[in-house]
């Protein structure tokens, strides 16, 4: 440690300053890898200066032999940096999939927030991670929000390092004298993200230039701004389309005015329908289900039901199916689709 302060380390510290209010309490999610250790070092500096209160949270997924030793080493490094408190939480990962590990990890983050009373969890995702996320979103064909990548802030979770590359992170570690752990699963081709990182991204760099990760990250930032604006419009439109809940009807069965839905531009209407389904706690509809739901609204031959996930199903209530004096509407039921004859 020592020597002239690298520009990237100053940038990491300032990124935390920009996101975390002075005096707030944070936990750095630390795996012992380069990105999270660099983040820990930047946060520890602000902690020592009294600008924030910073601890660390290490999650031991127990998915690899010796994971407990890796977790303990990361905890020791965080304590050496001066972070306090430093928690090590063991989790059980059902099935061993990436998604199961992520769910277990975020459950541990929530536990850490409750246990310490911290305001935020800092996550070490970088510009390169963001670029890979955009490519994965392109592969899914899931629209603007997938292209928007990972948000810099969502609830208590903050990602201050999204403007820094993996090379920048390694420079911070060298300056701070931090020996980081390299997760062997990061080269496992069974995981799609690894194939994007090690197979697709090198080709894109060769063909489109070394700046392609930064270009993809800029795309994410622009797409997220657009998506957030459109989602704000969609929330307002959803509230405007919602019909009052009658006293004899369950509040969990929303009814949306068909005339108001049909008057919306198609891209906005699709967002309204996605939000309406998500409010019921169901997964966001995929392209095919959303297209079927939109056709139901706009007057398809069938009045439904259209089966979504969750389970949620949608029915168009209009014409002869409409009670006297009622407005034509889309009805969303957050229950299992009834079987014929039931």
matplotlib code that plots the C-alpha trace (Angstrom):
import matplotlib.pyplot as plt

x = [0.0, 1.2, 2.5, 0.5, -3.3, -4.6, -7.3, -9.6, -9.3, -10.3, -13.2, -14.4, -14.3, -16.2, -18.8, -19.6, -19.7, -22.2, -24.5, -24.3, -25.4, -22.8, -23.2, -25.1, -24.3, -23.4, -22.3, -19.9, -20.9, -17.5, -16.6, -12.9, -12.8, -11.1, -14.2, -15.6, -12.2, -11.6, -15.0, -14.2, -11.0, -12.7, -15.5, -13.0, -11.2, -14.5, -15.2, -11.8, -12.4, -15.7, -17.8, -19.8, -20.0, -18.9, -19.0, -18.8, -21.0, -19.5, -21.8, -20.6, -22.7, -21.1, -21.1, -17.3, -14.9, -13.1, -15.7, -15.5, -11.8, -12.4, -15.1, -12.9, -10.0, -12.3, -13.5, -10.0, -9.1, -12.1, -11.2, -7.6, -9.0, -10.9, -14.4, -16.7, -18.8, -17.8, -20.4, -20.0, -23.3, -23.6, -26.5, -28.0, -28.4, -31.2, -30.4, -27.0, -28.2, -27.0, -30.5, -30.8, -27.4, -28.5, -31.8, -29.9, -27.3, -29.9, -31.8, -28.5, -28.1, -31.6, -30.6, -27.4, -29.4, -31.7, -29.0, -26.8, -29.4, -27.4, -29.0, -27.4, -25.6, -22.8, -22.3, -19.1, -20.5, -18.3, -18.7, -17.7, -20.4, -22.9, -21.8, -22.3, -25.7, -26.8, -25.7, -27.6, -30.7, -30.2, -30.1, -33.4, -35.1, -36.9, -37.2, -35.9, -35.7, -33.4, -31.1, -31.0, -28.8, -28.3, -29.6, -27.0, -29.5, -32.5, -33.9, -31.1, -28.7, -26.1, -23.6, -21.0, -18.4, -20.5, -18.3, -15.0, -13.7, -12.3, -8.8, -9.5, -10.6, -7.4, -5.3, -7.0, -6.2, -2.5, -2.3, -3.9, -1.8, -4.9, -4.5, -7.8, -9.5, -10.4, -13.6, -13.0, -16.7, -16.1, -14.5, -17.1, -18.7, -21.8, -22.8, -24.0, -22.5, -19.0, -19.4, -20.4, -17.3, -14.7, -16.1, -18.4, -16.8, -13.3, -14.8, -16.7, -13.5, -11.7, -14.4, -15.8, -12.9, -11.7, -14.3, -17.3, -17.8, -18.1, -20.4, -22.7, -22.7, -23.7, -26.5, -27.7, -27.7, -29.7, -32.1, -32.7, -33.5, -36.0, -37.5, -37.9, -39.7, -42.0, -42.7, -43.6, -46.2, -47.4, -48.0, -50.1, -52.0, -52.6, -54.1, -56.3, -57.5, -58.3, -62.0, -63.2, -63.4, -67.0, -67.8, -68.8, -65.6, -62.2, -59.6, -57.1, -59.1, -58.2, -60.5, -59.0, -61.2, -61.0, -61.7, -58.9, -56.5, -57.3, -56.8, -53.1, -50.3, -49.3, -45.8, -47.4, -50.3, -47.9, -46.1, -49.4, -50.3, -46.9, -47.2, -50.8, -49.7, -46.6, -48.7, -50.4, -47.0, -46.8, -43.7, -43.6, -45.3, -43.0, -43.4, -45.9, -48.1, -48.0, -49.0, -52.0, -53.0, -52.8, -54.9, -57.5, -57.7, -57.9, -60.8, -59.6, -62.3, -61.9, -62.8, -60.3, -59.2, -55.6, -53.3, -50.3, -47.8, -48.1, -50.8, -52.7, -55.3, -57.1, -60.6, -62.3, -65.7, -67.8, -71.0, -73.4, -71.0, -71.2, -73.5, -76.0, -74.5, -70.9, -68.0, -66.3, -63.1, -60.1, -60.3, -57.1, -57.5, -54.6, -55.8, -55.5, -57.4, -60.6, -60.8, -63.7, -66.9, -65.7]
y = [0.0, 3.5, 5.7, 8.1, 7.7, 6.0, 7.9, 4.8, 4.6, 8.2, 7.5, 4.6, 6.6, 9.5, 7.1, 5.9, 9.5, 10.3, 7.4, 7.1, 10.0, 11.3, 9.4, 6.5, 2.9, 0.4, -3.2, -4.2, -7.5, -9.1, -12.5, -12.0, -11.4, -8.4, -6.3, -6.6, -6.2, -3.0, -1.8, -2.7, -0.7, 2.4, 2.1, 1.5, 4.8, 6.7, 4.8, 5.8, 9.4, 9.3, 10.1, 6.8, 3.8, 0.7, -3.0, -6.1, -9.1, -12.3, -15.0, -18.6, -20.5, -23.8, -24.8, -25.5, -27.4, -25.0, -22.2, -21.7, -20.9, -18.5, -16.7, -16.5, -15.1, -12.4, -11.6, -11.2, -8.9, -6.7, -6.5, -5.5, -2.7, -1.5, -2.4, -3.0, -5.1, -8.0, -10.7, -14.2, -15.8, -19.4, -20.2, -23.3, -23.3, -25.6, -27.2, -25.5, -23.2, -19.6, -18.4, -20.4, -19.1, -15.5, -16.0, -17.4, -14.6, -11.8, -13.4, -13.2, -9.6, -8.9, -10.7, -8.6, -5.4, -6.4, -7.7, -4.5, -1.9, -0.8, 1.4, -0.1, -3.0, -2.1, -4.5, -4.7, -5.1, -3.4, -1.9, -5.3, -7.0, -4.4, -5.0, -8.8, -8.2, -6.1, -8.9, -11.5, -9.2, -9.0, -12.8, -13.0, -10.4, -9.0, -5.4, -2.1, -3.1, -6.0, -3.8, -1.4, -4.0, -3.7, -0.6, 1.5, 1.7, -0.4, -0.3, -0.7, -2.1, 0.2, -0.5, 2.3, 0.6, 0.4, 3.0, 1.1, -1.7, -5.0, -3.7, -0.6, -2.9, -4.9, -1.7, -0.7, -4.1, -3.8, -0.3, -1.4, -4.6, -6.8, -10.4, -11.4, -14.8, -16.0, -18.0, -21.1, -21.1, -17.9, -20.0, -22.8, -23.0, -24.4, -20.9, -18.7, -15.6, -17.2, -18.0, -14.4, -13.2, -15.6, -16.5, -13.7, -10.6, -11.3, -11.5, -8.3, -6.6, -7.8, -6.8, -3.6, -2.4, -2.4, 0.2, -2.2, -2.8, 0.9, 1.3, -1.4, 0.1, 3.5, 1.7, 0.3, 3.8, 5.3, 2.4, 2.6, 6.3, 5.6, 2.6, 4.5, 7.4, 5.0, 3.0, 6.3, 7.0, 3.4, 3.6, 6.7, 5.0, 1.9, 3.8, 5.8, 2.5, 0.8, 0.6, 1.0, -2.2, -3.1, -4.0, -7.5, -8.2, -9.2, -6.4, -8.9, -9.1, -5.9, -4.7, -2.4, -0.2, -1.5, 1.9, 3.5, 0.7, 0.7, 4.5, 4.0, 3.8, 0.1, 0.4, 2.1, -0.3, -3.3, -1.7, -1.1, -4.8, -6.0, -3.8, -5.0, -8.6, -7.9, -6.2, -9.5, -11.0, -13.0, -13.1, -10.5, -12.0, -13.1, -11.8, -14.4, -14.1, -10.3, -10.4, -12.6, -10.3, -7.3, -9.0, -9.8, -6.1, -5.0, -7.3, -10.8, -13.3, -15.1, -13.3, -15.4, -16.6, -16.1, -18.1, -16.2, -17.3, -17.2, -18.5, -15.5, -15.5, -12.7, -12.4, -9.7, -8.8, -7.0, -7.3, -9.8, -10.9, -7.4, -6.8, -4.0, -0.5, -1.8, -0.7, -3.2, -4.3, -6.6, -8.8, -10.3, -13.2, -14.2, -17.7, -21.0, -21.2, -23.2, -26.5, -26.8, -28.1, -27.0]
z = [0.0, -0.7, -3.5, -5.5, -5.2, -8.3, -10.1, -10.0, -6.2, -5.9, -8.3, -6.2, -3.0, -4.6, -6.1, -2.6, -1.4, -4.1, -3.2, 0.6, 2.8, 5.3, 8.6, 7.0, 7.9, 5.2, 4.8, 2.0, 0.5, 0.3, -1.3, -1.2, -4.9, -6.5, -7.0, -3.5, -1.8, -3.8, -2.7, 0.9, 0.7, -0.6, 2.0, 4.8, 3.9, 4.3, 7.5, 9.0, 8.0, 9.9, 6.7, 6.9, 9.1, 7.2, 8.1, 5.9, 5.2, 3.9, 2.7, 2.7, 0.2, 1.1, -2.6, -2.9, -0.7, 1.5, 1.1, 4.9, 4.7, 1.8, 3.8, 6.9, 4.9, 3.4, 6.9, 8.1, 5.2, 6.0, 9.6, 8.7, 6.5, 9.6, 8.7, 11.7, 12.2, 10.0, 9.7, 8.2, 7.4, 6.2, 3.8, 2.3, -1.5, -2.7, -6.0, -6.5, -9.3, -9.9, -9.1, -5.9, -4.8, -5.6, -3.6, -0.6, -0.8, -0.8, 2.1, 4.0, 3.0, 4.4, 7.6, 7.9, 7.4, 10.2, 12.5, 12.3, 11.6, 8.5, 5.9, 2.7, 1.3, -1.2, -4.1, -6.1, -9.7, -12.3, -15.7, -17.2, -15.2, -16.5, -20.2, -19.7, -18.2, -21.3, -23.6, -21.5, -21.8, -25.5, -25.7, -23.8, -26.0, -23.0, -24.0, -22.6, -19.0, -19.7, -21.8, -18.8, -17.0, -13.2, -11.4, -9.6, -6.7, -5.8, -2.3, 0.2, -2.5, -4.0, -6.8, -6.7, -9.0, -12.2, -13.9, -13.2, -15.3, -14.0, -14.8, -12.7, -9.8, -10.0, -10.0, -6.7, -5.2, -6.2, -4.7, -1.4, -1.3, -1.3, -2.4, -3.9, -4.3, -7.8, -7.8, -9.9, -10.9, -12.9, -15.6, -15.6, -19.1, -17.6, -16.6, -19.5, -18.0, -18.1, -21.7, -22.5, -20.5, -21.9, -25.4, -26.7, -25.2, -26.6, -30.1, -29.6, -28.4, -31.5, -33.9, -32.3, -30.3, -26.7, -25.7, -26.3, -22.5, -21.9, -24.9, -23.6, -20.1, -21.6, -23.4, -20.0, -18.5, -21.4, -21.5, -17.7, -17.8, -20.6, -18.8, -15.5, -17.3, -19.1, -15.9, -14.2, -16.9, -16.7, -13.0, -13.5, -16.3, -14.3, -11.4, -13.9, -15.5, -12.2, -11.5, -7.9, -6.0, -5.1, -1.5, -2.5, -4.5, -3.2, -3.4, -4.8, -8.1, -10.0, -12.8, -15.4, -17.6, -21.2, -22.8, -21.0, -21.7, -25.4, -25.6, -24.5, -27.0, -27.4, -25.8, -22.7, -22.6, -22.5, -19.5, -17.7, -18.2, -16.9, -13.8, -13.2, -13.3, -11.1, -8.5, -7.9, -7.1, -10.3, -12.6, -15.3, -18.4, -21.2, -24.8, -25.9, -22.8, -22.9, -26.6, -25.7, -22.9, -25.1, -27.8, -25.1, -24.2, -27.8, -28.7, -29.7, -30.7, -27.4, -24.2, -22.3, -19.9, -20.7, -18.4, -17.0, -14.4, -10.7, -11.2, -12.6, -15.4, -17.2, -18.6, -20.7, -19.2, -21.8, -23.9, -22.6, -19.9, -18.4, -15.4, -15.9, -15.4, -15.2, -17.5, -19.8, -18.1, -17.9, -14.8, -13.3, -10.9, -8.7, -8.3, -10.1, -13.4, -12.7, -14.6, -17.1, -15.3, -11.9]

ax = plt.figure().add_subplot(projection="3d")
ax.plot(x, y, z, "-o")
ax.set_aspect("equal")
plt.show()
